[in-house]
Amino acid sequence: MKPRKASELRQLTTEELRQLLREQEQLLQKLHFQHELKQLENTAALRTVRKDIARIKTILHERGIRV
């Protein structure tokens, strides 16, 4: 899983960022669940998704939009 760059995220519209945020949060829940069941092979994916979520929230905050 490759992390997204902030420059790529800044090119997206606000609605696209909100949709991506929802998707990433759902993915994080799924990865947490797999990790608890010892089915997750790439545990670094958890960190990557968390950082992506943080980047998206930061960009939305910069635009003055509440999450």
Residue pairs with C-beta under 8 A, 6 or more apart in sequence:
1 42
1 44
1 45
1 48
1 49
2 48
3 48
3 51
3 52
4 52
4 55
6 55
6 58
6 59
9 17
9 20
9 55
9 56
9 59
10 59
12 20
14 60
14 63
14 65
17 56
17 59
17 60
18 60
20 56
21 53
21 56
21 57
21 60
21 67
24 49
24 52
24 53
24 56
25 53
27 49
28 46
28 49
28 50
28 53
31 40
31 45
31 46
31 49
32 46
34 40
35 43
35 46
40 46
57 67
60 66
60 67
61 67
